[in-house]
Amino acid sequence: MKGLGWLMQLLTGLALTFLVTYHFLITHIFGSLQLNEVVARFHELKAFYAVLVLVVVFHAFNGLKIITIELGKKSLSNLFYVAMVLATAYGLFLLFSI
């Protein structure tokens, strides 16, 4: 794992640490779990959840791509870019269709 792929994996991992911690705090510690408040908070934080979707999808598929390259299947690495775009589009579509 060298170069830009490794650096992006590191940076998205650090970003996920903060994003997931913030999500946990606003959802389980400081927020209420009543339906009306959950829906209102979700609509207020759509940009946050969009960033979370982007970072999670990139981190997951970049990690899988790096694993396949290390296992000697470099020809499959382009497939992960296609899957990453499709997963991101699907995640954002679901997020903004609510």
N, C-alpha and C positions, 0 to 999 in steps of 0.2 A: 504494500500500500504506500505509494509514493506520490509526490507532486500535488496537484490541485485537488484530486479526488480525496486524498487523505486530509488535506487542509479543510475542505468543505465538510467532510465527515466530522472532524473535530469541532468546527464552528457550529454546525447544526446540532451536534450533541450538546454543546454548551447552551445554545439557544433553547433547546428542548428542556434542559434542566430548569431554566427560569420560566419558560412558558407553562410547563406542566405544574410547577410549584404555584405560579400565579393562578392557574385554573383551579387547582385544588383549594387554595385559600379562598377564592371568591365563591366557589361552589359549596364547599363543605364546612369551612370555618366561619366566614363572615356572611355568607348568603343563606337565605332560607330555601327550603326544598319544596315550598308550596308552588303549585303549578303556575299560578298567575305571575309570581315573582320570577320563576325560572324562565318563563317565556319572555317577560320584559327584559331580564338581564341578557338573555340570548340575543334579542334584537338590538340591545345597546352595544353588545360586544361582537357584532358580526365581523368587523375588521380584525379583531383579535383572533377569532376562530378561523378566519381565512388565512391569516399568517400561520396559525398552528397547523392547519391542513397542509399548506405548502411546505413547511419545515419537516413535518412528519413524513410526508410522501417522499420528499427528496432524500431525507436521511435513510429511510427504509430501502428505497430502490438503489441508492448509491452504495449502501452496504452490501446488498445482494450482488450488484455489479462487481464490486471489488472482490467479493468471495469467488465469483465465477472466473474472474481474471486470474486470481491466485491459484485456482484449481486447473488452469490451463485452457479454459473455454472462452478465450477472448472473442471468438466469433459471435457469442451470444450477448456481448456487452451492448450492442446497438439496440437489441430487443428491449433492454431495460429503459432506454430513453423513450421508446414508444409506450411502454407500460406506465412509465412515470407521467407522461403527458395525459394518457387516458385516465389514470387514477386521480390526477389533479383536477382534470375537467369534471369528472364524475363527483368528486368531493365538493368542489365549489358549486356545481349545479345543485346538489342536495342542500348545501348550506344556504344558498340564496333562493331556493324555491320554497323554503319554509316561511 
